[in-house]
Amino acid sequence: MPAKRSAEKPPVDEPASYEAAQAELQALAQAMESGQLPLGDMLDGYRRASVLLRYCHAQLDAVEQQIQQLDGGDLKPWTGQQ
């Protein structure tokens, strides 16, 4: 009888960059949307996606803080015009 996948730990490696995390998220979404993954793999993919999303949010928050510092603490809304 095969071992239960739910007892396994999902990969917790941090991505190399924000862009790498985005690419991995895209690949996970495509694989999950295909409907061809076994249930255990779907759960592992969901867990990994959660890790990647937290990483991306942290990266975006860090960049926002840097921009606020550069703008003297004021974050101005994007208007699309220069």
C-alpha positions as CSV (number, residue, x, y, z in Angstrom):
1,M,0.0,0.0,0.0
2,P,1.5,3.4,-0.9
3,A,2.4,5.9,1.8
4,K,0.0,8.8,2.5
5,R,1.1,12.0,0.8
6,S,-0.5,14.2,3.4
7,A,2.2,13.2,5.9
8,E,4.9,14.5,3.6
9,K,6.2,18.0,4.0
10,P,5.9,20.3,1.0
11,P,9.1,21.9,-0.4
12,V,9.9,25.1,1.6
13,D,12.8,26.4,-0.6
14,E,12.6,30.1,-1.2
15,P,12.6,31.1,-4.8
16,A,15.6,32.8,-6.3
17,S,13.6,35.9,-7.0
18,Y,10.2,37.5,-7.3
19,E,10.1,36.6,-10.9
20,A,11.0,33.0,-10.2
21,A,8.2,32.8,-7.7
22,Q,5.8,34.3,-10.2
23,A,6.9,31.7,-12.8
24,E,6.5,28.8,-10.4
25,L,3.1,30.1,-9.3
26,Q,2.0,30.2,-12.9
27,A,3.2,26.7,-13.5
28,L,1.4,25.4,-10.4
29,A,-1.8,27.1,-11.4
30,Q,-1.7,25.6,-14.9
31,A,-1.0,22.1,-13.5
32,M,-3.8,22.4,-10.9
33,E,-6.3,23.8,-13.5
34,S,-5.5,20.9,-15.8
35,G,-7.4,18.5,-13.6
36,Q,-4.8,15.8,-14.2
37,L,-3.1,15.9,-10.8
38,P,-3.8,13.4,-8.1
39,L,-5.4,14.8,-5.0
40,G,-2.2,14.6,-2.9
41,D,-0.3,16.5,-5.5
42,M,-3.0,19.1,-5.6
43,L,-2.7,19.6,-1.9
44,D,1.1,19.8,-2.1
45,G,0.7,22.4,-5.0
46,Y,-1.7,24.4,-2.9
47,R,0.8,24.5,0.0
48,R,3.7,25.5,-2.2
49,A,1.5,28.2,-3.8
50,S,0.8,29.6,-0.3
51,V,4.5,29.8,0.5
52,L,5.2,31.5,-2.8
53,L,2.4,34.0,-2.3
54,R,3.7,34.9,1.1
55,Y,7.2,35.4,-0.4
56,C,5.8,37.6,-3.2
57,H,3.8,39.7,-0.8
58,A,6.8,40.2,1.4
59,Q,8.9,41.2,-1.6
60,L,6.3,43.7,-2.7
61,D,6.0,45.1,0.8
62,A,9.7,45.6,1.0
63,V,9.8,47.4,-2.3
64,E,6.9,49.6,-1.2
65,Q,8.7,50.6,2.0
66,Q,11.9,51.5,0.0
67,I,9.8,53.6,-2.4
68,Q,8.2,55.4,0.6
69,Q,11.6,56.2,2.0
70,L,12.8,57.5,-1.3
71,D,9.6,59.7,-1.6
72,G,10.0,61.1,1.9
73,G,7.4,58.8,3.5
74,D,4.7,59.7,1.0
75,L,3.5,57.0,-1.3
76,K,1.7,58.7,-4.2
77,P,-1.0,56.9,-6.2
78,W,-0.1,55.9,-9.7
79,T,-1.7,58.1,-12.3
80,G,-0.3,56.5,-15.4
81,Q,1.1,59.9,-16.6
82,Q,4.5,61.3,-16.1
